[in-house]
Amino acid sequence: MKIYVAMIADRHSDTEPYPFSTPEAAIDYARRTAAEYAHRPEDIDEIETDGWLYHATYSGESDSVWVVEKELDGGTDG
């Protein structure tokens, strides 16, 4: 089963994963988080990154969000 993980990497906290059942929900969450954490809208820089569904930085300090697709339980049957 595929899941979509939004990762939030902010220098003021630990990097955290947020799992979602659809890529749209994960990407929407990542975009909203970047907008909420950015000091100004122009600080958000969306970047195409191979293997990631979404990636953006939202500060000059490399704070970022990204979304990846993963298999639940690592793709195993157990």
Backbone bond lengths (Angstrom), bond angles and torsions (degrees), N, CA, C in turn:
res aa  C-N    CA-C-N  psi(-1)  N-CA   C-N-CA  omega(-1)  CA-C   N-CA-C  phi
1 M - - - 1.444 - - 1.531 108.57 -
2 K 1.308 116.17 130.34 1.452 121.06 179.43 1.526 110.46 -82.87
3 I 1.318 115.38 140.75 1.455 122.04 170.33 1.521 107.43 -129.10
4 Y 1.301 115.78 163.88 1.455 121.76 -176.89 1.523 107.10 -125.29
5 V 1.318 115.55 123.28 1.456 120.74 -172.23 1.526 109.80 -112.20
6 A 1.329 115.10 119.52 1.461 121.18 173.11 1.527 106.49 -90.89
7 M 1.311 116.13 125.61 1.463 122.20 178.93 1.521 108.62 -108.08
8 I 1.329 115.59 134.35 1.456 121.62 178.19 1.529 107.44 -117.76
9 A 1.334 116.36 118.19 1.468 121.50 -180.00 1.524 108.37 -118.72
10 D 1.325 115.16 97.05 1.458 122.17 -178.55 1.528 108.43 -116.76
11 R 1.305 117.52 134.66 1.467 121.27 -175.63 1.522 113.13 -63.66
12 H 1.320 117.62 -13.26 1.464 121.00 -178.92 1.528 113.29 -94.26
13 S 1.342 116.91 0.30 1.463 119.92 -179.17 1.529 109.64 -154.14
14 D 1.314 115.93 172.53 1.459 120.67 175.88 1.520 109.67 -70.20
15 T 1.322 116.80 149.56 1.464 121.29 174.15 1.523 107.81 -65.63
16 E 1.338 116.26 131.63 1.452 120.08 -176.45 1.516 112.03 -128.07
17 P 1.351 116.73 141.03 1.458 121.49 174.35 1.532 110.78 -95.12
18 Y 1.319 116.59 144.24 1.453 122.79 175.93 1.526 107.58 -130.52
19 P 1.350 118.54 108.23 1.471 121.49 -176.29 1.531 112.54 -83.11
20 F 1.333 115.16 145.48 1.466 122.68 179.06 1.519 109.50 -138.04
21 S 1.313 115.67 158.65 1.462 120.44 -179.49 1.530 113.23 -88.55
22 T 1.340 117.12 -15.11 1.469 119.82 178.49 1.527 110.01 -132.53
23 P 1.339 116.45 150.62 1.463 118.35 177.60 1.523 111.79 -65.45
24 E 1.311 117.10 -34.15 1.469 120.69 -179.35 1.523 111.41 -61.88
25 A 1.333 116.43 -43.82 1.463 120.06 -179.84 1.525 111.04 -65.61
26 A 1.322 116.88 -40.62 1.468 120.82 179.97 1.525 111.29 -66.16
27 I 1.325 116.39 -44.37 1.468 120.97 -179.90 1.533 110.14 -65.98
28 D 1.323 116.83 -41.93 1.471 119.99 178.04 1.523 110.30 -60.66
29 Y 1.329 117.29 -43.56 1.462 120.85 178.72 1.532 110.63 -62.22
30 A 1.326 117.25 -44.80 1.465 121.18 -179.92 1.528 110.70 -62.06
31 R 1.327 117.10 -43.60 1.475 120.59 178.92 1.526 111.55 -63.67
32 R 1.337 116.42 -44.51 1.467 120.06 179.48 1.523 110.99 -64.00
33 T 1.328 116.93 -39.06 1.461 120.43 179.52 1.521 110.57 -65.50
34 A 1.333 117.22 -44.43 1.467 120.37 177.93 1.529 110.21 -59.56
35 A 1.329 117.02 -43.50 1.463 120.71 179.90 1.535 111.37 -64.85
36 E 1.324 116.23 -37.70 1.470 120.63 -179.95 1.527 111.66 -69.36
37 Y 1.341 117.09 -40.23 1.460 121.26 -175.63 1.522 113.93 -84.73
38 A 1.333 118.04 -21.40 1.464 120.99 -178.88 1.528 110.23 -68.86
39 H 1.316 116.34 143.38 1.461 119.99 176.58 1.529 110.27 -71.01
40 R 1.340 115.36 -37.49 1.466 121.57 179.69 1.518 108.34 -139.02
41 P 1.331 118.97 148.50 1.466 120.96 179.34 1.534 113.20 -55.75
42 E 1.326 116.60 -33.82 1.472 119.50 -178.78 1.532 112.52 -72.50
43 D 1.320 118.18 -8.33 1.466 121.15 175.88 1.532 112.44 -75.26
44 I 1.326 117.02 -16.85 1.457 121.05 -177.93 1.521 109.47 -80.96
45 D 1.335 115.08 125.43 1.461 121.87 179.49 1.525 107.93 -125.31
46 E 1.340 116.08 105.64 1.461 120.65 178.04 1.525 108.74 -80.79
47 I 1.332 116.18 131.92 1.456 122.65 -172.36 1.527 109.50 -127.25
48 E 1.334 117.82 131.67 1.461 120.26 172.86 1.516 108.48 -78.48
49 T 1.327 116.02 124.65 1.453 121.86 -178.04 1.523 108.44 -130.36
50 D 1.321 117.08 123.96 1.468 121.30 -179.76 1.519 110.96 -54.89
51 G 1.329 115.87 132.53 1.450 121.52 177.14 1.514 114.69 87.30
52 W 1.319 117.93 -9.16 1.461 121.70 179.12 1.525 108.88 -112.40
53 L 1.314 117.13 144.57 1.460 121.48 178.86 1.522 112.11 -80.70
54 Y 1.326 115.99 -26.02 1.465 121.38 179.74 1.520 107.77 -157.33
55 H 1.332 116.56 146.23 1.459 121.37 176.11 1.524 108.13 -155.33
56 A 1.327 116.01 133.35 1.466 120.60 176.39 1.520 109.72 -150.20
57 T 1.316 115.48 145.28 1.459 120.60 168.08 1.522 106.05 -103.16
58 Y 1.332 115.54 154.18 1.459 118.45 -178.57 1.518 112.88 -134.07
59 S 1.342 116.21 16.58 1.468 119.95 174.69 1.519 108.52 -158.36
60 G 1.309 116.12 166.94 1.456 121.16 175.47 1.520 112.26 -75.87
61 E 1.314 117.37 -2.45 1.460 123.30 -178.37 1.534 111.93 -99.42
62 S 1.320 117.53 14.67 1.470 123.96 179.81 1.519 114.32 68.87
63 D 1.317 119.40 17.62 1.453 120.49 171.53 1.529 106.79 -62.40
64 S 1.337 116.50 137.40 1.455 117.37 -173.88 1.517 113.01 -152.70
65 V 1.322 113.92 165.64 1.455 123.87 173.82 1.521 107.26 -130.67
66 W 1.333 116.15 149.51 1.451 119.42 174.22 1.514 109.10 -155.40
67 V 1.334 115.58 162.00 1.459 122.07 -179.72 1.515 108.12 -129.01
68 V 1.341 115.35 131.96 1.458 121.69 175.93 1.518 109.45 -127.73
69 E 1.327 114.86 154.51 1.462 121.94 175.23 1.526 107.51 -97.38
70 K 1.327 116.50 133.52 1.462 122.09 179.75 1.519 109.43 -136.06
71 E 1.327 114.60 161.22 1.456 120.42 172.96 1.521 108.27 -93.09
72 L 1.329 116.67 130.88 1.455 121.72 176.08 1.518 109.03 -61.22
73 D 1.291 117.98 136.17 1.469 124.38 -177.28 1.528 111.56 60.63
74 G 1.313 116.95 27.49 1.460 120.89 177.14 1.518 114.13 65.74
75 G 1.337 116.99 17.87 1.455 120.73 179.34 1.509 114.49 80.91
76 T 1.335 116.73 11.27 1.466 119.71 178.80 1.520 110.35 -89.87
77 D 1.297 116.40 165.53 1.461 121.06 178.57 1.521 112.25 -86.81
78 G 1.316 119.36 -5.01 1.459 120.34 -175.44 1.424 111.53 -115.97
